[in-house]
Amino acid sequence: MQLHTPQIQQQLTELDARIVVVSFAPLEELRDWVPFFQKHFVETYYEEQKLERPADFFPRTQFVTDPTLAAYHAYGLGRNSVWRVYGWRIVRAYFQMISRGRPILRPRADTLQRGGDFVINREGLLTLAHVGRDQSDRPNVEEVFAALGK
């Protein structure tokens, strides 16, 4: 799911929707990771797609840190097995990134922590809960927009 693409950003703007990225990384690491991700993944995507670069790639996104894992525990995310985290799908994705010249950061946090994607509507109701099987398992864009009520 590529929420930083121009089409998706436009739809989020039309819905006045916001994205909150909750990371279990300490604040210092998150401060390093966001510009790294922007430079090596988002900007690269725009260049590959020959798209005009916006002034702000994440205009509707807020990055927050939760090193105590309070939100992760509240949503029941738990941890993955080593095989889920470093199974064939993930190793293949890393090889693809390396072959495209994208650097891989050495993990500094708990790589077994399971991630998830959630949509909470304006009334505070949870309308989408997607707990990933591994790091690459995300809901598709249509599911997210359906949960937003579009």
Sequence and secondary structure as in RCSB ss.txt:
>XXXX:A:sequence
MQLHTPQIQQQLTELDARIVVVSFAPLEELRDWVPFFQKHFVETYYEEQKLERPADFFPRTQFVTDPTLAAYHAY
GLGRNSVWRVYGWRIVRAYFQMISRGRPILRPRADTLQRGGDFVINREGLLTLAHVGRDQSDRPNVEEVFAALGK
>XXXX:A:secstr
  TTSHHHHHHHHHHT  EEEEESS HHHHHHHHHHHIIIIIHHHHHHTT    S S TTEEEEE TT HHHHHT
T  B  HHHHSSHHHHHHHHHHHHTT       S TTB  EEEEE TTS EEEEEE SSTT    HHHHHHHHT 
